Amino acid sequence: MHILTLGAAAGGGFPQWNANNAQCRRARASDPMVPPQTQSSVAISLDGQQWCLFNASPDLRQQINDNPQLHPRADGPLRQSPIRSVVLTNADVDHVAGLLNLRESQPFSLFATARVHTTLRANSIFNVLNPDYVTREQTQLEREFAPLPGLTVTAFAVPGKVALYLEDPAAEGFGTVAEDTVGLEVREAASGRRFYYIPGCARVDDALRARIAGAAVLFFDGTLFTDDEMLAAGEGIKTGTRMGHIAMSGPEGSLAALADVAVERKFYIHINNTNPVLMRDSDARRQVATAGWEVAMDGMEIRL
Amino acid sequence: MHILTLGAAAGGGFPQWNANNAQCRRARASDPMVPPQTQSSVAISLDGQQWCLFNASPDLRQQINDNPQLHPRADGPLRQSPIRSVVLTNADVDHVAGLLNLRESQPFSLFATARVHTTLRANSIFNVLNPDYVTREQTQLEREFAPLPGLTVTAFAVPGKVALYLEDPAAEGFGTVAEDTVGLEVREAASGRRFYYIPGCARVDDALRARIAGAAVLFFDGTLFTDDEMLAAGEGIKTGTRMGHIAMSGPEGSLAALADVAVERKFYIHINNTNPVLMRDSDARRQVATAGWEVAMDGMEIRL
């Protein structure tokens, strides 16, 4: 299995257009210790020819251009793409806006829960995905589906929050329901090896720990290093808890919560522009590495 | 006045993700005669400090990263952007999707006709533009407004077509009304110099010729070189006429229709991936140059 990181950053990317913190300034100045990152998405393939995207980031056009694996084959027909399918984990802008790039009557399958499909249908702009070519497949929690031949995926609910633009301020939990945010369990049929993609998660509980134990690879929510870093930096008014994202550090953080879970390789992804792990020379980055975690980065391809 | 071309290509950009024609392949192979282009948009400034965008392309995040003029000032506050306003010419995906990048509670003004604002309001995903910070200003045809101090803009109807995803197959002209597609007349108050931005236009009539005569600069719809080039290439089933875009060549084309109109500099913009003018060594490019036209390209900044 090929896992290609198209983008490693959280919504807004790194640097973010209107963020002027020290690490965004270093990224803009081409500091080699602080490389820019596009918004989070990974592409999966078994044969290196047919690919499935997990989420479609607003940077998808740039990501396709930057990764030859996703170009039409030079000897292919006039209209061609190696992208066979897209699986969505929620309806966040940074996970769905890239669908608007997948126009021009190219056949592919779009997998998402009923909640996410309802949001897409309610937004007419997504009608640029020609229904004669793009099939919208509704996934059920805990029910396997196959976005590529030989690859099975199971979506499962994780603690999270409905997309910001869909929040209902009057409702408990802003109107969030279980299937608003899912993690993906991925299994290669031939080898049975498992990998998890969980770019948004508010809390790690025993059920989640038990599920991922023994996996080959985990990609996990790396939005914030500390729960209040956006407030502390003066750049925002929300904690990670409020945004539906567990922090890395602290007694309730993912470093502690996942320390004893046996996984061969653990990667943080969906990393906010305020998170100091984006600087390779930061203390936070060293702490994460010492704990056995890697930090995903644009263009990184790993094989299982 | 500064006019910065953020992107020169039509919807889908160049190369387009699933297009495998010879010129897209040359662009992917980094042929210096065929440079890639992002999707069409220009940024305007009088002082080089405050900028107004004409349309917000899906590539806007990359365009901001690529153009230091649009970065936060290194000595500015933690949240800052030189982008003060956005003016939309229609609701096409390649003109509005970039708004989804302008999140994070940054104040700016968004100018568009009532028809375009209605479409944005009907698509909840655009609620990521925080209403406490982003003011939506409704423009009237032929009524001046000021997206920057000292800069006046007048939107005027041009022959065109409603956005693809809003087409009503049962209605005459697919349900298009006058203000679905506008051109922009731009005037620097201090000098009185005029410039026109018309990225989509189905037909050049006497009224349009009379309006633009004597302008300093024209940016005009350069989608196709020949009306049927997408069919001829086997890449599409629509003519330019069907898509609401006049071709460059032919007796009804823009080269002929605008040949006698006195404009200091004429640029084609919004250029489709099939248009041979994207190749600097093509006959089409030479014909265009011989007729006194320039072809816009990413990063080009001109001053009036």
Interface residues (C-beta under 8 A of the other chain):
Chain A: G11 G12 G13 P15 Q16 W17 N18 A19 N20 N21 C24 R25 R28 P36 T38 P58 D59 R61 Q62 I64 N65 P68 L70 H71 P72 R73 A74 G76 P77 L78 R79 Q80 S81 V93 V96 A97 L100 N101 L102 R103 E104 Q106 T119 A122 N123 S124 I125 F126 N127 V128 L164 Y165 L166 A233 G234 E235
Chain B: G11 G12 G13 P15 Q16 W17 N18 A19 N20 N21 C24 R25 R28 P36 T38 P58 D59 R61 Q62 I64 N65 P68 L70 H71 P72 R73 A74 G76 P77 L78 R79 Q80 S81 V93 V96 A97 L100 N101 L102 R103 E104 Q106 T119 A122 N123 S124 I125 F126 N127 V128 L164 Y165 L166 A233 G234 E235
